[in-house]
Amino acid sequence: MKRQHHEEYKKLGLNIAYYRKEQGLSQMQLADKVDISRTHMSRIENNDCAVSLDVIFTIAKVLNIPVAKLFEFR
């Protein structure tokens, strides 16, 4: 899959995984709360698919963090 913003998606996925783990949630638990499949959550975290803003906003809400935190690329 060729995407224009490959590195940004990769960093976004890493940030989602970081905040998920920081809160002690499994991929399955977060996926259930976001109302997506665990497979989709895995693909988001592993930079294997694009992700909609709706899903990003819901992930941030479930993790109780500002959306901007997911885009603070280190």
mmCIF file of the N, C-alpha and C atoms, coordinates in Angstrom:
data_MODEL
# 
_entry.id   MODEL 
# 
loop_
_atom_site.group_PDB 
_atom_site.id 
_atom_site.type_symbol 
_atom_site.label_atom_id 
_atom_site.label_alt_id 
_atom_site.label_comp_id 
_atom_site.label_asym_id 
_atom_site.label_entity_id 
_atom_site.label_seq_id 
_atom_site.pdbx_PDB_ins_code 
_atom_site.Cartn_x 
_atom_site.Cartn_y 
_atom_site.Cartn_z 
_atom_site.occupancy 
_atom_site.B_iso_or_equiv 
_atom_site.pdbx_formal_charge 
_atom_site.auth_seq_id 
_atom_site.auth_comp_id 
_atom_site.auth_asym_id 
_atom_site.auth_atom_id 
_atom_site.pdbx_PDB_model_num 
ATOM 1   N N  . MET A 1 1  ? 0.847   -1.171 0.000  1.00 0.00 ? 1  MET A N  1 
ATOM 2   C CA . MET A 1 1  ? 0.000   0.000  0.000  1.00 0.00 ? 1  MET A CA 1 
ATOM 3   C C  . MET A 1 1  ? 0.894   1.236  0.000  1.00 0.00 ? 1  MET A C  1 
ATOM 4   N N  . LYS A 1 2  ? 0.671   2.101  -0.946 1.00 0.00 ? 2  LYS A N  1 
ATOM 5   C CA . LYS A 1 2  ? 1.454   3.329  -1.012 1.00 0.00 ? 2  LYS A CA 1 
ATOM 6   C C  . LYS A 1 2  ? 0.594   4.485  -0.522 1.00 0.00 ? 2  LYS A C  1 
ATOM 7   N N  . ARG A 1 3  ? 1.120   5.180  0.466  1.00 0.00 ? 3  ARG A N  1 
ATOM 8   C CA . ARG A 1 3  ? 0.409   6.344  0.987  1.00 0.00 ? 3  ARG A CA 1 
ATOM 9   C C  . ARG A 1 3  ? 1.361   7.505  1.065  1.00 0.00 ? 3  ARG A C  1 
ATOM 10  N N  . GLN A 1 4  ? 0.791   8.663  0.915  1.00 0.00 ? 4  GLN A N  1 
ATOM 11  C CA . GLN A 1 4  ? 1.571   9.886  0.918  1.00 0.00 ? 4  GLN A CA 1 
ATOM 12  C C  . GLN A 1 4  ? 2.165   10.195 2.298  1.00 0.00 ? 4  GLN A C  1 
ATOM 13  N N  . HIS A 1 5  ? 1.470   9.854  3.351  1.00 0.00 ? 5  HIS A N  1 
ATOM 14  C CA . HIS A 1 5  ? 1.876   10.227 4.707  1.00 0.00 ? 5  HIS A CA 1 
ATOM 15  C C  . HIS A 1 5  ? 2.211   9.002  5.559  1.00 0.00 ? 5  HIS A C  1 
ATOM 16  N N  . HIS A 1 6  ? 2.963   8.105  4.981  1.00 0.00 ? 6  HIS A N  1 
ATOM 17  C CA . HIS A 1 6  ? 3.315   6.847  5.642  1.00 0.00 ? 6  HIS A CA 1 
ATOM 18  C C  . HIS A 1 6  ? 3.906   7.064  7.033  1.00 0.00 ? 6  HIS A C  1 
ATOM 19  N N  . GLU A 1 7  ? 4.869   7.937  7.162  1.00 0.00 ? 7  GLU A N  1 
ATOM 20  C CA . GLU A 1 7  ? 5.538   8.168  8.450  1.00 0.00 ? 7  GLU A CA 1 
ATOM 21  C C  . GLU A 1 7  ? 4.584   8.738  9.494  1.00 0.00 ? 7  GLU A C  1 
ATOM 22  N N  . GLU A 1 8  ? 3.694   9.629  9.083  1.00 0.00 ? 8  GLU A N  1 
ATOM 23  C CA . GLU A 1 8  ? 2.734   10.211 10.021 1.00 0.00 ? 8  GLU A CA 1 
ATOM 24  C C  . GLU A 1 8  ? 1.766   9.155  10.541 1.00 0.00 ? 8  GLU A C  1 
ATOM 25  N N  . TYR A 1 9  ? 1.282   8.276  9.653  1.00 0.00 ? 9  TYR A N  1 
ATOM 26  C CA . TYR A 1 9  ? 0.396   7.191  10.084 1.00 0.00 ? 9  TYR A CA 1 
ATOM 27  C C  . TYR A 1 9  ? 1.124   6.258  11.050 1.00 0.00 ? 9  TYR A C  1 
ATOM 28  N N  . LYS A 1 10 ? 2.390   6.001  10.762 1.00 0.00 ? 10 LYS A N  1 
ATOM 29  C CA . LYS A 1 10 ? 3.180   5.134  11.631 1.00 0.00 ? 10 LYS A CA 1 
ATOM 30  C C  . LYS A 1 10 ? 3.290   5.736  13.034 1.00 0.00 ? 10 LYS A C  1 
ATOM 31  N N  . LYS A 1 11 ? 3.599   7.019  13.110 1.00 0.00 ? 11 LYS A N  1 
ATOM 32  C CA . LYS A 1 11 ? 3.743   7.689  14.400 1.00 0.00 ? 11 LYS A CA 1 
ATOM 33  C C  . LYS A 1 11 ? 2.404   7.786  15.119 1.00 0.00 ? 11 LYS A C  1 
ATOM 34  N N  . LEU A 1 12 ? 1.336   8.014  14.373 1.00 0.00 ? 12 LEU A N  1 
ATOM 35  C CA . LEU A 1 12 ? 0.008   8.048  14.972 1.00 0.00 ? 12 LEU A CA 1 
ATOM 36  C C  . LEU A 1 12 ? -0.320  6.696  15.603 1.00 0.00 ? 12 LEU A C  1 
ATOM 37  N N  . GLY A 1 13 ? -0.054  5.626  14.890 1.00 0.00 ? 13 GLY A N  1 
ATOM 38  C CA . GLY A 1 13 ? -0.297  4.279  15.413 1.00 0.00 ? 13 GLY A CA 1 
ATOM 39  C C  . GLY A 1 13 ? 0.511   4.002  16.665 1.00 0.00 ? 13 GLY A C  1 
ATOM 40  N N  . LEU A 1 14 ? 1.763   4.422  16.660 1.00 0.00 ? 14 LEU A N  1 
ATOM 41  C CA . LEU A 1 14 ? 2.611   4.236  17.846 1.00 0.00 ? 14 LEU A CA 1 
ATOM 42  C C  . LEU A 1 14 ? 2.071   5.022  19.036 1.00 0.00 ? 14 LEU A C  1 
ATOM 43  N N  . ASN A 1 15 ? 1.586   6.229  18.795 1.00 0.00 ? 15 ASN A N  1 
ATOM 44  C CA . ASN A 1 15 ? 1.017   7.031  19.883 1.00 0.00 ? 15 ASN A CA 1 
ATOM 45  C C  . ASN A 1 15 ? -0.249  6.397  20.443 1.00 0.00 ? 15 ASN A C  1 
ATOM 46  N N  . ILE A 1 16 ? -1.102  5.884  19.570 1.00 0.00 ? 16 ILE A N  1 
ATOM 47  C CA . ILE A 1 16 ? -2.318  5.219  20.036 1.00 0.00 ? 16 ILE A CA 1 
ATOM 48  C C  . ILE A 1 16 ? -1.944  4.025  20.910 1.00 0.00 ? 16 ILE A C  1 
ATOM 49  N N  . ALA A 1 17 ? -0.999  3.216  20.449 1.00 0.00 ? 17 ALA A N  1 
ATOM 50  C CA . ALA A 1 17 ? -0.563  2.053  21.226 1.00 0.00 ? 17 ALA A CA 1 
ATOM 51  C C  . ALA A 1 17 ? 0.036   2.483  22.564 1.00 0.00 ? 17 ALA A C  1 
ATOM 52  N N  . TYR A 1 18 ? 0.817   3.542  22.560 1.00 0.00 ? 18 TYR A N  1 
ATOM 53  C CA . TYR A 1 18 ? 1.445   4.040  23.787 1.00 0.00 ? 18 TYR A CA 1 
ATOM 54  C C  . TYR A 1 18 ? 0.390   4.428  24.823 1.00 0.00 ? 18 TYR A C  1 
ATOM 55  N N  . TYR A 1 19 ? -0.578  5.257  24.420 1.00 0.00 ? 19 TYR A N  1 
ATOM 56  C CA . TYR A 1 19 ? -1.598  5.716  25.372 1.00 0.00 ? 19 TYR A CA 1 
ATOM 57  C C  . TYR A 1 19 ? -2.532  4.582  25.784 1.00 0.00 ? 19 TYR A C  1 
ATOM 58  N N  . ARG A 1 20 ? -2.780  3.640  24.887 1.00 0.00 ? 20 ARG A N  1 
ATOM 59  C CA . ARG A 1 20 ? -3.595  2.467  25.225 1.00 0.00 ? 20 ARG A CA 1 
ATOM 60  C C  . ARG A 1 20 ? -2.911  1.655  26.314 1.00 0.00 ? 20 ARG A C  1 
ATOM 61  N N  . LYS A 1 21 ? -1.635  1.372  26.115 1.00 0.00 ? 21 LYS A N  1 
ATOM 62  C CA . LYS A 1 21 ? -0.881  0.582  27.086 1.00 0.00 ? 21 LYS A CA 1 
ATOM 63  C C  . LYS A 1 21 ? -0.710  1.324  28.407 1.00 0.00 ? 21 LYS A C  1 
ATOM 64  N N  . GLU A 1 22 ? -0.536  2.646  28.323 1.00 0.00 ? 22 GLU A N  1 
ATOM 65  C CA . GLU A 1 22 ? -0.387  3.453  29.528 1.00 0.00 ? 22 GLU A CA 1 
ATOM 66  C C  . GLU A 1 22 ? -1.622  3.325  30.428 1.00 0.00 ? 22 GLU A C  1 
ATOM 67  N N  . GLN A 1 23 ? -2.765  3.099  29.806 1.00 0.00 ? 23 GLN A N  1 
ATOM 68  C CA . GLN A 1 23 ? -3.999  2.958  30.565 1.00 0.00 ? 23 GLN A CA 1 
ATOM 69  C C  . GLN A 1 23 ? -4.341  1.495  30.847 1.00 0.00 ? 23 GLN A C  1 
ATOM 70  N N  . GLY A 1 24 ? -3.440  0.602  30.486 1.00 0.00 ? 24 GLY A N  1 
ATOM 71  C CA . GLY A 1 24 ? -3.631  -0.810 30.793 1.00 0.00 ? 24 GLY A CA 1 
ATOM 72  C C  . GLY A 1 24 ? -4.717  -1.488 29.982 1.00 0.00 ? 24 GLY A C  1 
ATOM 73  N N  . LEU A 1 25 ? -4.964  -0.993 28.784 1.00 0.00 ? 25 LEU A N  1 
ATOM 74  C CA . LEU A 1 25 ? -5.991  -1.580 27.929 1.00 0.00 ? 25 LEU A CA 1 
ATOM 75  C C  . LEU A 1 25 ? -5.364  -2.482 26.875 1.00 0.00 ? 25 LEU A C  1 
ATOM 76  N N  . SER A 1 26 ? -6.029  -3.572 26.584 1.00 0.00 ? 26 SER A N  1 
ATOM 77  C CA . SER A 1 26 ? -5.616  -4.414 25.460 1.00 0.00 ? 26 SER A CA 1 
ATOM 78  C C  . SER A 1 26 ? -6.187  -3.811 24.186 1.00 0.00 ? 26 SER A C  1 
ATOM 79  N N  . GLN A 1 27 ? -5.702  -4.283 23.048 1.00 0.00 ? 27 GLN A N  1 
ATOM 80  C CA . GLN A 1 27 ? -6.271  -3.829 21.778 1.00 0.00 ? 27 GLN A CA 1 
ATOM 81  C C  . GLN A 1 27 ? -7.757  -4.166 21.722 1.00 0.00 ? 27 GLN A C  1 
ATOM 82  N N  . MET A 1 28 ? -8.113  -5.333 22.223 1.00 0.00 ? 28 MET A N  1 
ATOM 83  C CA . MET A 1 28 ? -9.512  -5.761 22.207 1.00 0.00 ? 28 MET A CA 1 
ATOM 84  C C  . MET A 1 28 ? -10.377 -4.841 23.051 1.00 0.00 ? 28 MET A C  1 
ATOM 85  N N  . GLN A 1 29 ? -9.898  -4.481 24.230 1.00 0.00 ? 29 GLN A N  1 
ATOM 86  C CA . GLN A 1 29 ? -10.668 -3.605 25.110 1.00 0.00 ? 29 GLN A CA 1 
ATOM 87  C C  . GLN A 1 29 ? -10.876 -2.228 24.474 1.00 0.00 ? 29 GLN A C  1 
ATOM 88  N N  . LEU A 1 30 ? -9.815  -1.667 23.905 1.00 0.00 ? 30 LEU A N  1 
ATOM 89  C CA . LEU A 1 30 ? -9.944  -0.364 23.267 1.00 0.00 ? 30 LEU A CA 1 
ATOM 90  C C  . LEU A 1 30 ? -10.848 -0.463 22.036 1.00 0.00 ? 30 LEU A C  1 
ATOM 91  N N  . ALA A 1 31 ? -10.664 -1.491 21.248 1.00 0.00 ? 31 ALA A N  1 
ATOM 92  C CA . ALA A 1 31 ? -11.499 -1.678 20.057 1.00 0.00 ? 31 ALA A CA 1 
ATOM 93  C C  . ALA A 1 31 ? -12.977 -1.767 20.430 1.00 0.00 ? 31 ALA A C  1 
ATOM 94  N N  . ASP A 1 32 ? -13.289 -2.504 21.486 1.00 0.00 ? 32 ASP A N  1 
ATOM 95  C CA . ASP A 1 32 ? -14.681 -2.618 21.934 1.00 0.00 ? 32 ASP A CA 1 
ATOM 96  C C  . ASP A 1 32 ? -15.247 -1.255 22.324 1.00 0.00 ? 32 ASP A C  1 
ATOM 97  N N  . LYS A 1 33 ? -14.458 -0.465 23.036 1.00 0.00 ? 33 LYS A N  1 
ATOM 98  C CA . LYS A 1 33 ? -14.920 0.852  23.478 1.00 0.00 ? 33 LYS A CA 1 
ATOM 99  C C  . LYS A 1 33 ? -15.077 1.827  22.314 1.00 0.00 ? 33 LYS A C  1 
ATOM 100 N N  . VAL A 1 34 ? -14.262 1.648  21.279 1.00 0.00 ? 34 VAL A N  1 
ATOM 101 C CA . VAL A 1 34 ? -14.311 2.521  20.108 1.00 0.00 ? 34 VAL A CA 1 
ATOM 102 C C  . VAL A 1 34 ? -15.353 2.010  19.095 1.00 0.00 ? 34 VAL A C  1 
ATOM 103 N N  . ASP A 1 35 ? -15.800 0.769  19.291 1.00 0.00 ? 35 ASP A N  1 
ATOM 104 C CA . ASP A 1 35 ? -16.783 0.115  18.423 1.00 0.00 ? 35 ASP A CA 1 
ATOM 105 C C  . ASP A 1 35 ? -16.207 -0.202 17.046 1.00 0.00 ? 35 ASP A C  1 
ATOM 106 N N  . ILE A 1 36 ? -14.989 -0.736 17.055 1.00 0.00 ? 36 ILE A N  1 
ATOM 107 C CA . ILE A 1 36 ? -14.371 -1.271 15.843 1.00 0.00 ? 36 ILE A CA 1 
ATOM 108 C C  . ILE A 1 36 ? -13.837 -2.663 16.188 1.00 0.00 ? 36 ILE A C  1 
ATOM 109 N N  . SER A 1 37 ? -13.430 -3.424 15.185 1.00 0.00 ? 37 SER A N  1 
ATOM 110 C CA . SER A 1 37 ? -12.892 -4.760 15.446 1.00 0.00 ? 37 SER A CA 1 
ATOM 111 C C  . SER A 1 37 ? -11.466 -4.665 15.999 1.00 0.00 ? 37 SER A C  1 
ATOM 112 N N  . ARG A 1 38 ? -11.050 -5.707 16.682 1.00 0.00 ? 38 ARG A N  1 
ATOM 113 C CA . ARG A 1 38 ? -9.680  -5.753 17.182 1.00 0.00 ? 38 ARG A CA 1 
ATOM 114 C C  . ARG A 1 38 ? -8.705  -5.753 16.016 1.00 0.00 ? 38 ARG A C  1 
ATOM 115 N N  . THR A 1 39 ? -9.084  -6.400 14.935 1.00 0.00 ? 39 THR A N  1 
ATOM 116 C CA . THR A 1 39 ? -8.239  -6.429 13.741 1.00 0.00 ? 39 THR A CA 1 
ATOM 117 C C  . THR A 1 39 ? -8.037  -5.033 13.185 1.00 0.00 ? 39 THR A C  1 
ATOM 118 N N  . HIS A 1 40 ? -9.100  -4.249 13.152 1.00 0.00 ? 40 HIS A N  1 
ATOM 119 C CA . HIS A 1 40 ? -8.983  -2.873 12.656 1.00 0.00 ? 40 HIS A CA 1 
ATOM 120 C C  . HIS A 1 40 ? -8.080  -2.063 13.586 1.00 0.00 ? 40 HIS A C  1 
ATOM 121 N N  . MET A 1 41 ? -8.243  -2.234 14.895 1.00 0.00 ? 41 MET A N  1 
ATOM 122 C CA . MET A 1 41 ? -7.386  -1.523 15.851 1.00 0.00 ? 41 MET A CA 1 
ATOM 123 C C  . MET A 1 41 ? -5.926  -1.908 15.630 1.00 0.00 ? 41 MET A C  1 
ATOM 124 N N  . SER A 1 42 ? -5.675  -3.177 15.433 1.00 0.00 ? 42 SER A N  1 
ATOM 125 C CA . SER A 1 42 ? -4.314  -3.641 15.183 1.00 0.00 ? 42 SER A CA 1 
ATOM 126 C C  . SER A 1 42 ? -3.754  -3.011 13.912 1.00 0.00 ? 42 SER A C  1 
ATOM 127 N N  . ARG A 1 43 ? -4.566  -2.957 12.869 1.00 0.00 ? 43 ARG A N  1 
ATOM 128 C CA . ARG A 1 43 ? -4.118  -2.377 11.604 1.00 0.00 ? 43 ARG A CA 1 
ATOM 129 C C  . ARG A 1 43 ? -3.817  -0.888 11.757 1.00 0.00 ? 43 ARG A C  1 
ATOM 130 N N  . ILE A 1 44 ? -4.608  -0.185 12.556 1.00 0.00 ? 44 ILE A N  1 
ATOM 131 C CA . ILE A 1 44 ? -4.352  1.239  12.814 1.00 0.00 ? 44 ILE A CA 1 
ATOM 132 C C  . ILE A 1 44 ? -3.021  1.405  13.536 1.00 0.00 ? 44 ILE A C  1 
ATOM 133 N N  . GLU A 1 45 ? -2.822  0.632  14.593 1.00 0.00 ? 45 GLU A N  1 
ATOM 134 C CA . GLU A 1 45 ? -1.592  0.752  15.384 1.00 0.00 ? 45 GLU A CA 1 
ATOM 135 C C  . GLU A 1 45 ? -0.351  0.340  14.599 1.00 0.00 ? 45 GLU A C  1 
ATOM 136 N N  . ASN A 1 46 ? -0.520  -0.576 13.661 1.00 0.00 ? 46 ASN A N  1 
ATOM 137 C CA . ASN A 1 46 ? 0.621   -1.091 12.900 1.00 0.00 ? 46 ASN A CA 1 
ATOM 138 C C  . ASN A 1 46 ? 0.784   -0.447 11.526 1.00 0.00 ? 46 ASN A C  1 
ATOM 139 N N  . ASN A 1 47 ? 0.097   0.669  11.321 1.00 0.00 ? 47 ASN A N  1 
ATOM 140 C CA . ASN A 1 47 ? 0.247   1.427  10.085 1.00 0.00 ? 47 ASN A CA 1 
ATOM 141 C C  . ASN A 1 47 ? -0.096  0.588  8.856  1.00 0.00 ? 47 ASN A C  1 
ATOM 142 N N  . ASP A 1 48 ? -1.148  -0.201 8.974  1.00 0.00 ? 48 ASP A N  1 
ATOM 143 C CA . ASP A 1 48 ? -1.549  -1.079 7.880  1.00 0.00 ? 48 ASP A CA 1 
ATOM 144 C C  . ASP A 1 48 ? -2.814  -0.585 7.185  1.00 0.00 ? 48 ASP A C  1 
ATOM 145 N N  . CYS A 1 49 ? -3.347  0.570  7.647  1.00 0.00 ? 49 CYS A N  1 
ATOM 146 C CA . CYS A 1 49 ? -4.535  1.139  7.014  1.00 0.00 ? 49 CYS A CA 1 
ATOM 147 C C  . CYS A 1 49 ? -4.641  2.612  7.386  1.00 0.00 ? 49 CYS A C  1 
ATOM 148 N N  . ALA A 1 50 ? -5.391  3.326  6.587  1.00 0.00 ? 50 ALA A N  1 
ATOM 149 C CA . ALA A 1 50 ? -5.708  4.712  6.935  1.00 0.00 ? 50 ALA A CA 1 
ATOM 150 C C  . ALA A 1 50 ? -6.802  4.673  8.002  1.00 0.00 ? 50 ALA A C  1 
ATOM 151 N N  . VAL A 1 51 ? -6.960  5.772  8.716  1.00 0.00 ? 51 VAL A N  1 
ATOM 152 C CA . VAL A 1 51 ? -7.961  5.816  9.778  1.00 0.00 ? 51 VAL A CA 1 
ATOM 153 C C  . VAL A 1 51 ? -8.757  7.112  9.648  1.00 0.00 ? 51 VAL A C  1 
ATOM 154 N N  . SER A 1 52 ? -10.049 7.019  9.863  1.00 0.00 ? 52 SER A N  1 
ATOM 155 C CA . SER A 1 52 ? -10.903 8.203  9.730  1.00 0.00 ? 52 SER A CA 1 
ATOM 156 C C  . SER A 1 52 ? -10.764 9.108  10.950 1.00 0.00 ? 52 SER A C  1 
ATOM 157 N N  . LEU A 1 53 ? -11.100 10.362 10.748 1.00 0.00 ? 53 LEU A N  1 
ATOM 158 C CA . LEU A 1 53 ? -11.091 11.303 11.870 1.00 0.00 ? 53 LEU A CA 1 
ATOM 159 C C  . LEU A 1 53 ? -12.113 10.911 12.921 1.00 0.00 ? 53 LEU A C  1 
ATOM 160 N N  . ASP A 1 54 ? -13.240 10.362 12.509 1.00 0.00 ? 54 ASP A N  1 
ATOM 161 C CA . ASP A 1 54 ? -14.237 9.914  13.483 1.00 0.00 ? 54 ASP A CA 1 
ATOM 162 C C  . ASP A 1 54 ? -13.640 8.898  14.441 1.00 0.00 ? 54 ASP A C  1 
ATOM 163 N N  . VAL A 1 55 ? -12.879 7.957  13.911 1.00 0.00 ? 55 VAL A N  1 
ATOM 164 C CA . VAL A 1 55 ? -12.249 6.936  14.761 1.00 0.00 ? 55 VAL A CA 1 
ATOM 165 C C  . VAL A 1 55 ? -11.177 7.578  15.638 1.00 0.00 ? 55 VAL A C  1 
ATOM 166 N N  . ILE A 1 56 ? -10.389 8.483  15.089 1.00 0.00 ? 56 ILE A N  1 
ATOM 167 C CA . ILE A 1 56 ? -9.360  9.182  15.872 1.00 0.00 ? 56 ILE A CA 1 
ATOM 168 C C  . ILE A 1 56 ? -10.002 9.936  17.034 1.00 0.00 ? 56 ILE A C  1 
ATOM 169 N N  . PHE A 1 57 ? -11.075 10.678 16.748 1.00 0.00 ? 57 PHE A N  1 
ATOM 170 C CA . PHE A 1 57 ? -11.751 11.437 17.804 1.00 0.00 ? 57 PHE A CA 1 
ATOM 171 C C  . PHE A 1 57 ? -12.294 10.512 18.883 1.00 0.00 ? 57 PHE A C  1 
ATOM 172 N N  . THR A 1 58 ? -12.854 9.374  18.477 1.00 0.00 ? 58 THR A N  1 
ATOM 173 C CA . THR A 1 58 ? -13.400 8.426  19.446 1.00 0.00 ? 58 THR A CA 1 
ATOM 174 C C  . THR A 1 58 ? -12.296 7.788  20.272 1.00 0.00 ? 58 THR A C  1 
ATOM 175 N N  . ILE A 1 59 ? -11.183 7.438  19.650 1.00 0.00 ? 59 ILE A N  1 
ATOM 176 C CA . ILE A 1 59 ? -10.053 6.867  20.381 1.00 0.00 ? 59 ILE A CA 1 
ATOM 177 C C  . ILE A 1 59 ? -9.576  7.848  21.442 1.00 0.00 ? 59 ILE A C  1 
ATOM 178 N N  . ALA A 1 60 ? -9.399  9.112  21.075 1.00 0.00 ? 60 ALA A N  1 
ATOM 179 C CA . ALA A 1 60 ? -8.945  10.127 22.029 1.00 0.00 ? 60 ALA A CA 1 
ATOM 180 C C  . ALA A 1 60 ? -9.934  10.265 23.178 1.00 0.00 ? 60 ALA A C  1 
ATOM 181 N N  . LYS A 1 61 ? -11.223 10.256 22.857 1.00 0.00 ? 61 LYS A N  1 
ATOM 182 C CA . LYS A 1 61 ? -12.250 10.386 23.899 1.00 0.00 ? 61 LYS A CA 1 
ATOM 183 C C  . LYS A 1 61 ? -12.206 9.199  24.859 1.00 0.00 ? 61 LYS A C  1 
ATOM 184 N N  . VAL A 1 62 ? -12.112 7.998  24.310 1.00 0.00 ? 62 VAL A N  1 
ATOM 185 C CA . VAL A 1 62 ? -12.061 6.788  25.140 1.00 0.00 ? 62 VAL A CA 1 
ATOM 186 C C  . VAL A 1 62 ? -10.806 6.785  26.019 1.00 0.00 ? 62 VAL A C  1 
ATOM 187 N N  . LEU A 1 63 ? -9.689  7.233  25.453 1.00 0.00 ? 63 LEU A N  1 
ATOM 188 C CA . LEU A 1 63 ? -8.433  7.282  26.213 1.00 0.00 ? 63 LEU A CA 1 
ATOM 189 C C  . LEU A 1 63 ? -8.365  8.497  27.134 1.00 0.00 ? 63 LEU A C  1 
ATOM 190 N N  . ASN A 1 64 ? -9.380  9.373  27.034 1.00 0.00 ? 64 ASN A N  1 
ATOM 191 C CA . ASN A 1 64 ? -9.462  10.569 27.875 1.00 0.00 ? 64 ASN A CA 1 
ATOM 192 C C  . ASN A 1 64 ? -8.226  11.459 27.725 1.00 0.00 ? 64 ASN A C  1 
ATOM 193 N N  . ILE A 1 65 ? -7.846  11.668 26.465 1.00 0.00 ? 65 ILE A N  1 
ATOM 194 C CA . ILE A 1 65 ? -6.722  12.549 26.158 1.00 0.00 ? 65 ILE A CA 1 
ATOM 195 C C  . ILE A 1 65 ? -7.144  13.509 25.057 1.00 0.00 ? 65 ILE A C  1 
ATOM 196 N N  . PRO A 1 66 ? -6.522  14.678 24.976 1.00 0.00 ? 66 PRO A N  1 
ATOM 197 C CA . PRO A 1 66 ? -6.817  15.578 23.859 1.00 0.00 ? 66 PRO A CA 1 
ATOM 198 C C  . PRO A 1 66 ? -6.373  14.944 22.546 1.00 0.00 ? 66 PRO A C  1 
ATOM 199 N N  . VAL A 1 67 ? -7.135  15.162 21.501 1.00 0.00 ? 67 VAL A N  1 
ATOM 200 C CA . VAL A 1 67 ? -6.791  14.622 20.182 1.00 0.00 ? 67 VAL A CA 1 
ATOM 201 C C  . VAL A 1 67 ? -5.368  15.010 19.794 1.00 0.00 ? 67 VAL A C  1 
ATOM 202 N N  . ALA A 1 68 ? -4.975  16.210 20.144 1.00 0.00 ? 68 ALA A N  1 
ATOM 203 C CA . ALA A 1 68 ? -3.632  16.707 19.775 1.00 0.00 ? 68 ALA A CA 1 
ATOM 204 C C  . ALA A 1 68 ? -2.532  15.791 20.300 1.00 0.00 ? 68 ALA A C  1 
ATOM 205 N N  . LYS A 1 69 ? -2.760  15.136 21.440 1.00 0.00 ? 69 LYS A N  1 
ATOM 206 C CA . LYS A 1 69 ? -1.729  14.234 21.994 1.00 0.00 ? 69 LYS A CA 1 
ATOM 207 C C  . LYS A 1 69 ? -1.395  13.111 21.009 1.00 0.00 ? 69 LYS A C  1 
ATOM 208 N N  . LEU A 1 70 ? -2.370  12.655 20.257 1.00 0.00 ? 70 LEU A N  1 
ATOM 209 C CA . LEU A 1 70 ? -2.134  11.571 19.302 1.00 0.00 ? 70 LEU A CA 1 
ATOM 210 C C  . LEU A 1 70 ? -1.264  12.036 18.140 1.00 0.00 ? 70 LEU A C  1 
ATOM 211 N N  . PHE A 1 71 ? -1.194  13.357 17.944 1.00 0.00 ? 71 PHE A N  1 
ATOM 212 C CA . PHE A 1 71 ? -0.409  13.909 16.838 1.00 0.00 ? 71 PHE A CA 1 
ATOM 213 C C  . PHE A 1 71 ? 0.879   14.579 17.303 1.00 0.00 ? 71 PHE A C  1 
ATOM 214 N N  . GLU A 1 72 ? 1.247   14.367 18.535 1.00 0.00 ? 72 GLU A N  1 
ATOM 215 C CA . GLU A 1 72 ? 2.546   14.882 19.034 1.00 0.00 ? 72 GLU A CA 1 
ATOM 216 C C  . GLU A 1 72 ? 3.609   13.854 18.674 1.00 0.00 ? 72 GLU A C  1 
ATOM 217 N N  . PHE A 1 73 ? 4.177   14.024 17.506 1.00 0.00 ? 73 PHE A N  1 
ATOM 218 C CA . PHE A 1 73 ? 5.144   13.062 16.997 1.00 0.00 ? 73 PHE A CA 1 
ATOM 219 C C  . PHE A 1 73 ? 6.525   13.377 17.560 1.00 0.00 ? 73 PHE A C  1 
ATOM 220 N N  . ARG A 1 74 ? 7.144   12.371 18.142 1.00 0.00 ? 74 ARG A N  1 
ATOM 221 C CA . ARG A 1 74 ? 8.466   12.523 18.726 1.00 0.00 ? 74 ARG A CA 1 
ATOM 222 C C  . ARG A 1 74 ? 9.516   12.188 17.713 1.00 0.00 ? 74 ARG A C  1 
# 
